């Protein structure tokens, strides 16, 4: 069994709760993403009950997805139709930069605590 420090355990539990996932499901999804392994998009979640129950893993929680969609809708509605391709490219660039700047440190912190 893997036992992170109390502080790291609290961070992991908080992150899992923010994504509406069990800790086990959250850690497995993170490891799948980090290692490139495929989990089939479904993480078995024995913490939620019977081992036969499965909870679909997701990259963005439904609450965060709604917030993101609301923000994007406002931006798109205030962008002229002729400028929407440029807007799309800008948003992709912002996402890619965010991933490059933040992903490694988040995964490294989690994997360090698990090892």
C-alpha positions, -999 to 999 in steps of 0.1 A, spaced: 0 0 0 12 35 -8 11 60 20 19 96 12 26 122 39 -4 136 56 0 169 38 3 153 4 -26 130 12 -47 160 19 -38 176 -14 -46 144 -33 -80 140 -15 -88 176 -22 -79 173 -58 -99 141 -62 -130 158 -45 -127 188 -68 -130 164 -98 -158 144 -81 -137 113 -81 -125 88 -55 -89 91 -44 -81 57 -61 -98 67 -93 -81 101 -93 -46 86 -87 -52 59 -114 -63 84 -139 -33 106 -131 -9 77 -135 -26 67 -168 -21 102 -181 14 104 -169 26 71 -182 6 71 -214 -11 38 -203 -46 33 -214 -73 26 -189 -101 25 -214 -116 58 -200 -131 39 -170 -115 36 -136 -129 10 -113 -138 27 -80 -141 1 -52 -143 30 -27 -178 39 -40 -192 4 -32 -191 -29 -49 -162 -38 -71 -186 -43 -100 -194 -6 -99 -174 16 -123 -172 53 -124 -163 70 -157 -131 90 -154 -130 125 -168 -104 151 -175 -126 180 -163 -153 178 -136 -188 186 -148 -188 218 -126 -155 230 -141 -167 221 -176 -198 243 -171 -177 272 -159 -154 269 -188 -182 266 -213 -199 298 -198 -166 317 -201 -160 305 -236 -196 313 -247 -191 349 -236 -158 352 -254 -172 337 -286 -203 358 -286 -181 389 -283 -158 379 -312 -167 387 -347 -174 356 -369 -144 365 -391 -120 364 -361 -132 331 -346 -105 310 -363 -78 333 -348 -96 330 -314 -96 292 -317 -59 292 -324 -53 316 -294 -73 293 -271 -54 262 -282 -21 281 -276 -32 291 -241 -42 255 -233 -9 241 -246 11 267 -227 -8 259 -195 -1 222 -199 36 228 -206 40 251 -177 20 232 -151 16 195 -159 50 183 -151 51 199 -117 17 186 -107 24 150 -118 59 151 -103 46 162 -69 20 134 -69 43 107 -82 70 117 -57 46 114 -29 34 80 -41 69 65 -45 
